[in-house]
Amino acid sequence: MATPAQARVDLAAIRHNVALLKEHAGGAELMAAVKADAYGHGLVPASEAVLSGGAGMLGTAFIREALELRASGITAPVLSWLITPQEPLDEALQADIELSAADERLLDEIAAAARRTGRTARTHLEADTGMSRGGAPLATWPGLLRRALELQAEGAVEIAGIWSHFACADIPGHPSIDSQIDMFETALKLAEQAGAAGSHVIRHLANSAATVSLPRTRYDLVRCGIAAYGLSPIPELGDFGLRPAMTLAARIALAKRIPEGAGVSYGHLHVTDRETTLGLVPLGYADGILRHATGRAEVLAGGRRRPVTGRVCMDQFMIDMGDDPLRAGDEVILFGPGTQGEPTAQEWADTLGTITHEIVTRIGSRVPRVYEGWGT
């Protein structure tokens, strides 16, 4: 390792995960969500890996992410779904990026871009089925359908998909699951009655959790995010055969003996109860290591788990090695697949009261991504 720290990304694991999710999806197509720099794994390399693994479509939150994919030479279908006013819609349409709309205002903006560019905008209409986040509520859904059909008749818009998103698919048995499915079916029925749900219109509802646990939600397409990177969407039900793709490692910057009674790091939250060896790990909250990992999380060093000792700082934290040997340059693994005895991202998430999504997406740009398992 030539850098203080690195996030090693196993592209073969990503391909494995997508192939496995394709099996869960049955006959449905699979969209891999590659938003947020592919959940911290690297937008372009991860996108190439999910496509190689069998994904037929990519999903991004923002248009700029989709444009970055196009600039890299990726030509697979891409849907962007989080669009604010006055974004580069012309550029998106010229790059064959599909767009999501949940209100008439955005539909009209998309149509205006289509007229300027001479490109028909493939548009997915999002229904709010009970998450109360994105999407059109059922009260405004018929109006959205009417406007989309008017613009489709003009040739400015093509209704390419109808979709929604689960709030609680990762909580097995949650009552909102059936309610959302029923509301999605209602939205589909209204679209059919309006003439906006032909055989070419892609219906999609399932996220990672629904893909592995709710067969009736798969429709024409499933959207898998966290599971593509090997992290379980429903941890209490197991890992579903997924392989974590990211290993976060660092090299010890300094090792030193500290006497009994020494305060460690800011605030002296930890005071040594014996003479011990401390190791300085060059990662901190500026790199995405949560500050409240202080005194809670563990790392693998010298073949054993070691506690994060004292306050996590902006660029570094300490570990307590006791009397075990440690030298500058020795490797420390914060999390990985667990095959060497290291903690997993799931363990870090459980310990810190969060989800694996936050653990991997927080790893900052100072930490280079190093790719393994390129293969085919």
C-alpha positions in Angstrom: 0.0 0.0 0.0 1.7 3.2 -1.2 -0.8 5.6 0.4 -1.7 6.2 4.1 -5.1 4.5 3.5 -7.1 2.9 0.7 -10.5 1.5 0.0 -10.0 -1.8 -2.0 -13.0 -2.5 -4.2 -13.5 -6.1 -5.4 -15.2 -5.8 -8.8 -15.6 -9.6 -9.0 -17.7 -9.4 -5.9 -19.9 -6.7 -7.5 -20.4 -8.9 -10.6 -21.2 -11.9 -8.4 -23.8 -9.9 -6.4 -25.5 -8.6 -9.5 -25.7 -12.1 -11.0 -27.2 -13.3 -7.7 -29.7 -10.5 -7.7 -30.7 -11.3 -11.2 -31.6 -14.8 -10.0 -33.8 -13.3 -7.3 -35.4 -11.0 -9.8 -36.7 -13.9 -11.9 -37.6 -12.6 -15.3 -37.5 -8.9 -14.3 -34.7 -6.7 -15.7 -32.2 -5.3 -13.2 -31.3 -1.6 -12.7 -28.2 -1.0 -10.6 -28.3 2.2 -8.6 -24.8 3.8 -9.0 -25.7 7.1 -7.4 -23.4 8.7 -4.8 -20.2 7.5 -6.6 -21.7 4.0 -6.7 -22.3 4.0 -2.9 -18.7 5.1 -2.4 -17.2 2.3 -4.6 -16.4 4.5 -7.6 -18.9 5.5 -10.3 -17.4 4.3 -13.5 -15.5 1.1 -12.4 -18.6 0.0 -10.4 -20.9 0.7 -13.3 -18.8 -1.3 -15.6 -18.8 -4.2 -13.1 -22.6 -4.2 -12.6 -23.2 -4.1 -16.3 -20.8 -7.0 -16.7 -22.6 -8.8 -14.0 -25.9 -8.6 -15.9 -27.5 -5.3 -15.0 -29.4 -3.9 -18.0 -29.8 -0.3 -16.8 -28.1 2.1 -14.4 -29.8 4.6 -12.0 -28.5 7.9 -10.7 -30.0 10.4 -8.4 -28.6 13.4 -10.4 -28.2 14.3 -14.0 -24.5 15.2 -13.5 -23.8 11.6 -12.4 -25.4 10.3 -15.5 -23.5 12.7 -17.7 -20.3 11.5 -16.0 -21.2 8.0 -17.1 -21.7 9.1 -20.7 -18.4 11.0 -20.6 -16.7 7.8 -19.6 -18.1 6.0 -22.6 -20.8 4.0 -20.9 -23.8 3.7 -23.3 -26.2 1.6 -21.3 -29.6 3.0 -20.5 -29.5 5.4 -17.5 -32.3 6.9 -15.5 -31.9 10.0 -13.3 -34.7 10.7 -10.8 -33.8 13.8 -8.7 -34.2 16.9 -10.8 -34.4 20.5 -9.6 -35.4 23.5 -11.7 -33.0 24.7 -14.4 -30.8 21.7 -14.6 -29.0 20.7 -17.9 -32.0 19.0 -19.4 -30.9 19.7 -23.0 -27.6 18.0 -22.3 -29.3 15.1 -20.6 -31.6 14.5 -23.6 -28.7 14.8 -26.0 -26.9 12.1 -24.0 -30.0 9.8 -24.1 -30.5 10.0 -20.4 -34.0 9.0 -19.2 -35.6 11.3 -16.7 -38.1 10.9 -13.9 -41.0 13.4 -13.3 -43.5 13.7 -10.5 -45.2 17.0 -11.3 -46.5 18.9 -14.3 -43.9 21.7 -13.9 -41.0 19.3 -14.4 -42.8 17.6 -17.3 -43.2 20.9 -19.0 -39.5 21.7 -18.4 -38.6 18.4 -19.9 -40.8 18.9 -22.9 -39.3 22.4 -23.5 -35.9 20.8 -23.6 -37.2 18.2 -26.0 -38.4 20.9 -28.4 -35.1 22.7 -28.2 -33.0 19.6 -28.9 -35.4 17.8 -31.2 -35.1 14.7 -28.9 -38.1 12.9 -27.5 -37.6 12.6 -23.7 -38.0 9.1 -22.3 -39.7 9.9 -19.0 -40.6 7.7 -16.0 -43.6 9.0 -14.0 -43.2 8.5 -10.3 -46.2 7.9 -8.0 -46.1 8.6 -4.3 -47.5 5.4 -2.8 -46.9 6.3 0.8 -43.3 7.3 1.4 -44.3 11.0 1.2 -40.9 11.8 -0.4 -40.7 11.9 -4.2 -43.5 11.1 -6.5 -47.0 12.4 -7.3 -49.7 11.8 -4.7 -52.6 9.9 -6.0 -54.7 13.1 -5.8 -52.5 14.7 -8.5 -51.6 11.5 -10.4 -54.5 11.7 -12.9 -53.4 15.3 -13.8 -49.8 14.2 -14.3 -51.0 11.3 -16.6 -53.1 13.7 -18.7 -50.2 16.1 -19.1 -47.8 13.4 -20.0 -50.2 12.0 -22.6 -50.6 15.4 -24.1 -46.8 15.8 -24.4 -46.5 12.3 -25.7 -49.1 13.1 -28.5 -46.9 16.1 -29.4 -43.8 13.9 -29.6 -41.9 15.7 -26.9 -42.2 13.0 -24.3 -42.4 9.2 -24.3 -43.9 7.6 -21.2 -41.2 5.0 -20.7 -41.9 3.9 -17.1 -44.1 4.2 -14.1 -42.5 3.7 -10.7 -42.5 4.2 -7.0 -40.3 3.6 -4.0 -40.7 1.6 -0.8 -40.4 3.1 2.7 -40.1 -0.1 4.7 -39.3 -3.0 2.5 -36.3 -3.7 4.7 -38.7 -4.2 7.7 -40.3 -7.6 7.0 -44.0 -7.6 7.7 -44.3 -3.8 8.1 -48.0 -2.9 7.3 -46.9 -0.1 4.9 -45.6 -2.7 2.5 -49.0 -4.1 1.5 -50.4 -0.6 1.5 -47.8 0.7 -0.9 -48.3 -2.3 -3.2 -52.0 -1.6 -3.3 -51.4 2.1 -4.0 -49.0 1.3 -6.8 -51.5 -1.1 -8.3 -54.1 1.8 -8.2 -51.6 4.1 -9.9 -51.0 1.5 -12.6 -54.8 0.9 -13.1 -55.4 4.7 -13.5 -52.5 4.8 -16.0 -54.0 1.9 -17.9 -57.4 3.5 -18.0 -55.9 6.7 -19.2 -54.0 4.9 -22.0 -50.6 5.6 -20.4 -49.4 2.1 -19.5 -48.9 0.2 -22.7 -46.7 -2.9 -23.0 -43.6 -0.8 -23.6 -44.0 1.1 -20.3 -41.6 -0.3 -17.6 -43.2 -0.8 -14.2 -40.8 -0.7 -11.3 -41.2 -0.7 -7.5 -38.7 -3.2 -5.9 -35.6 -1.9 -4.3 -32.8 -4.3 -3.0 -34.9 -5.4 0.0 -38.0 -6.1 -2.1 -36.0 -7.9 -4.7 -34.7 -10.5 -2.3 -37.9 -10.8 -0.2 -41.0 -9.7 -2.1 -41.4 -11.6 -5.4 -44.8 -9.9 -6.2 -43.1 -6.5 -6.3 -40.7 -7.3 -9.1 -42.9 -6.3 -12.1 -40.8 -5.5 -15.1 -37.7 -4.1 -13.4 -36.0 -4.2 -10.0 -33.7 -1.4 -8.7 -30.8 -2.7 -6.6 -28.4 -0.4 -4.8 -26.8 -1.5 -1.6 -27.1 -5.2 -2.4 -25.1 -4.8 -5.6 -22.1 -3.8 -3.4 -22.5 -6.9 -1.2 -24.3 -5.5 1.8 -27.5 -7.1 3.0 -30.6 -5.0 2.6 -32.3 -6.9 5.4 -29.4 -7.9 7.8 -31.7 -9.7 10.2 -32.5 -12.2 7.5 -28.8 -12.9 6.6 -26.5 -12.0 3.8 -28.4 -13.7 1.0 -25.1 -15.0 -0.4 -23.9 -11.4 -1.2 -20.2 -10.6 -1.0 -19.1 -7.2 0.4 -17.0 -5.4 -2.2 -15.2 -2.8 -0.1 -12.3 -3.3 2.3 -11.1 -0.1 4.1 -7.5 -0.4 5.2 -4.7 2.0 6.4 -1.1 1.9 7.4 0.0 2.7 10.9 1.7 6.1 10.9 3.2 6.0 14.4 3.5 3.3 17.1 4.6 4.2 20.6 4.6 3.1 24.2 2.4 5.2 26.6 2.6 5.0 30.4 -0.3 4.2 32.7 -2.5 7.2 33.4 -2.0 8.9 30.0 -4.9 10.7 28.4 -5.5 9.8 24.8 -6.7 12.3 22.1 -9.0 15.3 22.4 -10.9 15.6 25.7 -8.9 12.7 27.3 -12.0 10.6 27.0 -9.7 7.6 27.4 -7.0 7.3 30.1 -4.7 4.3 29.9 -5.0 1.9 32.8 -1.6 0.3 32.2 1.5 0.9 30.1 0.5 0.1 26.5 1.3 0.5 22.8 -0.8 2.9 20.8 -1.0 3.0 17.1 -1.9 6.1 15.0 -4.3 5.3 12.1 -4.3 8.0 9.4 -8.0 8.2 8.9 -10.5 10.5 10.6 -13.9 12.1 10.3 -12.8 14.1 7.3 -12.5 10.7 5.6 -15.9 9.5 6.7 -14.9 7.7 10.0 -17.8 8.6 12.2 -16.7 10.6 15.2 -18.9 8.5 17.5 -16.8 5.5 16.6 -14.8 6.7 19.6 -14.5 3.9 22.1 -17.0 1.7 20.2 -15.8 0.4 16.9 -12.9 -2.1 16.4 -10.3 -2.7 13.7 -8.1 -5.6 12.8 -4.4 -5.1 13.6 -1.8 -7.7 14.3 -4.2 -10.5 13.8 -6.7 -9.4 16.5 -9.5 -6.9 16.9 -8.4 -3.7 18.5 -10.6 -0.9 19.9 -10.7 2.7 18.6 -9.2 4.4 21.6 -9.8 8.1 22.4 -11.6 10.6 20.3 -11.7 10.2 16.5 -10.0 13.3 15.1 -10.3 14.9 11.7 -7.4 13.0 10.1 -6.5 10.2 12.5 -7.5 8.0 15.4 -5.7 5.8 17.9 -5.9 2.0 18.6 -4.7 0.2 21.7 -2.4 -2.8 21.0 -1.6 -3.6 24.7 1.8 -5.4 24.7 1.5 -6.8 21.2 4.1 -5.6 18.6 3.3 -2.8 16.2 5.4 -0.8 13.8 4.8 2.1 11.5 3.7 0.8 8.2 1.7 -2.2 9.6 -1.7 -2.6 8.0 -4.9 -2.0 9.8 -8.2 -3.1 8.4 -11.3 -1.1 9.5 -13.9 -3.2 7.7 -14.1 -5.7 4.9 -15.9 -9.0 4.0 -14.8 -10.5 7.3 -12.7 -13.3 5.8 -9.6 -12.4 7.7 -11.4 -11.8 11.0 -11.8 -8.1 10.4 -15.0 -6.3 11.3 -17.6 -5.9 8.5 -19.3 -2.8 7.4 -22.5 -4.3 8.9 -20.7 -4.6 12.3 -19.6 -1.0 12.1 -23.2 0.0 11.3 -24.6 -2.0 14.1 -22.1 -0.7 16.6 -22.7 2.9 15.6 -26.4 2.8 15.3 -26.6 3.4 11.6 -26.9 1.5 8.3 -24.2 0.2 6.0 -25.2 2.7 3.3 -23.8 5.5 5.5 -20.6 3.6 6.4 -19.5 3.1 2.8 -20.8 6.3 1.2 -19.1 8.5 3.8 -15.6 7.3 2.8 -14.2 10.5 1.3 -12.1 11.4 -1.7 -8.8 11.6 0.2 -9.0 7.8 0.4 -8.1 6.4 -3.0 -10.1 3.5 -4.4 -8.0 0.6 -5.6 -9.7 -1.9 -7.8 -9.2 -5.7 -7.8 -10.9 -8.5 -9.7 -11.3 -6.7 -13.0 -11.8 -9.9 -15.0 -14.8 -10.2 -17.3 
